[in-house]
Structures are given as C-alpha cells and as structure tokens.
C-alpha cells in the first residue's frame, strides 16, 4: 500500500473525495505501486454504467458523480492550443464514509 494512501486511511476499494479549488468528485480508490505515491490518476468514463458486470452509472454533471472534467479549471488553458491541464493539476484526496 502506498504510504501516502495509508497516511490518509485509504485502502483499495474505499470511497474517496478528490478535491481541487474547482470542486470535488467521489470515486473508488485503486492503488498502484508503479505510480509515484503523490500521484492521482483518474480514468476517463468512470461514471458510466456497465450492466455486464453490475456497475451502476452516475450523473456525469452531479457533484456526487466522478467526472474529473468538472474539477479541472479553465484558468490554465494553453493560449496556443486551448488544451486544459488534464495531466498536471493539484488535488487533495481524502477517504469518505
């Protein structure tokens, strides 16, 4: 288990809140020892349902959902390409009940 996750009481499968100055989303924790312990990686489309394995869907625009796009601000948009900083954004992660 990552030391950073352990320090925050986060175990695999726990519900967590990923928080930025723009807002927060809710997701399930999955730990990966190949990542640097201070790195958070969000997967695209996590809020979508998958009936084949019994996973419910979540409203992509609801604060209780898990749409990472909602917590990435537009203040740092690249002036040339218009790209937003999806690969480098500060956040905090905490375990939620």
Secondary structure, DSSP 8 states (H G I E B T S, - for coil): --HHHHHTT--TT-EEEEEETTEEEEEE----TTS-TT-----TTTTS-BGGGTB----TTSTTS--GGGGS-STT--TTT----TTS---EEEE--
